[in-house]
Amino acid sequence: MPNIPSSATNTAAMSDQFSTHTPVSHTSTDGTAAGLWRRHEQLKTVEYQKNELIEELLYRYEYLSEQLKKESEDHEREREYNRTAQRTIKEHRTYIVTLQAVMQRDPFALVLIDGDGMIFTDSLLRQAEEGGKTAAGRLETQLEEHLNSRLPDIPGNCKLVVRIYANLKGLGETCRSAGIIANTADVEAFAKGFTRNKPLFDFVDVGPGKDRADEKLCETFKLHLYDSHCRHIFFGCSHDNGYARLLEPLVTNPDLVPRVTLIEGVPFEKELAILPFETKKFDNLFRTQKINLYGNGTSGFGPSLLLSNIAFRNPSSTTSGSTTPPLLGVGAIRVATPPVNGNPVSWAGAAAKAAALPAPKPAAAMVTLRDPNVVPRNRKGQRIDPPLKYDRDEFNRVKRLKMCNVHFLRQECPYGLNCTHKHDYKPTKDEIETLKFVARSATCIHGTGCDDIKCMYGHHCPYPKNPAKKTGKNCIWGDECKFSLDMHNMDSAIVSTMTIRN
């Protein structure tokens, strides 16, 4: 747009023009041609200035009209945006209220228990189905008391969802072998009673297989960890260091640590004890000691047990595709157990009688400690681990390296990239041997009856003996050793009871 003089400038110019040229009076006597021309020029100048002023006003009006139009459009756009924003905010507020109502609906606390290691008390198991009902009611009562006293932020209408996973047949055989129950079916009846007593309580039979219960527990735990309806998770796993791999990544998240409570049955293993989660021990529900198949049990059922047929028989030997290898018992050892009626027979006496039995016939193939296809056992059927050299300084050094035991010793770490221990370290042959001792220093949850060929945990105390102590826990750790008394001073002579891997 051309530079338009302002109206003030034009007005001043016109004033100067009129002041410079005196208007012609009607009485003027200058009627000459020159005078007329002069008057004509004066009028032309005034007319030109008038036209310029009108044009400037028109240009300015056009410019201001355009600016007003743009401002009006911007203002209308802002008004529409504000109206849209108000509608969106209102919709979002309504959505948030609805979402909060949905999130508050049906809150529950999840209880996950490894039933293979967190075993209910002997008295409850002996009551079979009635014991299961009693256990469910007792667990519900104590959980509600804990929620009300320690977790007040959880609403009062919070439901309890309990999932216990276990190999019922294997658990039943173990309990019968230990003299806890008279019939393996009692464990199945117990599970039925537990499940039937409460609509959200389930005792699930996962069948045979070492890691089946572990896998279900871990995946169910991960599924509900971030579930808004799940207000808290109680995790029963005190017997197994392996669950530390699942829990360790949560330690650095301050929002997740308060969401988990660890249930204590047997004392927590070392790697679990150091975790910052709250713990809870329920009264008169779970065993506080691991089942000891060869200890000084005080009760038993039936006149005798065949260890090769009970403690070491593969429960899934008739199932195709089983991952648990069957056991071939050669030269079974009969060990007397206390009779139900009559004078009790001590375990020492039973062992003495067993020792007096003739030695079993040698197997066709020699059983050696280093044979990867067998599980060496002594005459009592107890698993014997190959000896390992112990160097305390080297043991502590390798332990601090935080190598993944499962990765380096079994080549099958289930956590992959999520594992909190090292997979990329390049250990020497000597370090692998020391790592075996590190793994062996953790007690196997299946005890001396373990039949997993690839098991890397300890089935008896691996530490050197203390020459000054002949009885009891006579290793260098003495009474502080985490291996039970029956895992010391075991007979290391191998007999021809072996396991062959399919």
Order of alpha helices (4+ residues) and beta strands (2+ residues): alpha-alpha-beta-alpha-alpha-beta-alpha-alpha-beta-alpha-beta-alpha-beta-alpha-beta-beta-alpha-beta-beta-alpha-alpha-alpha-alpha-beta
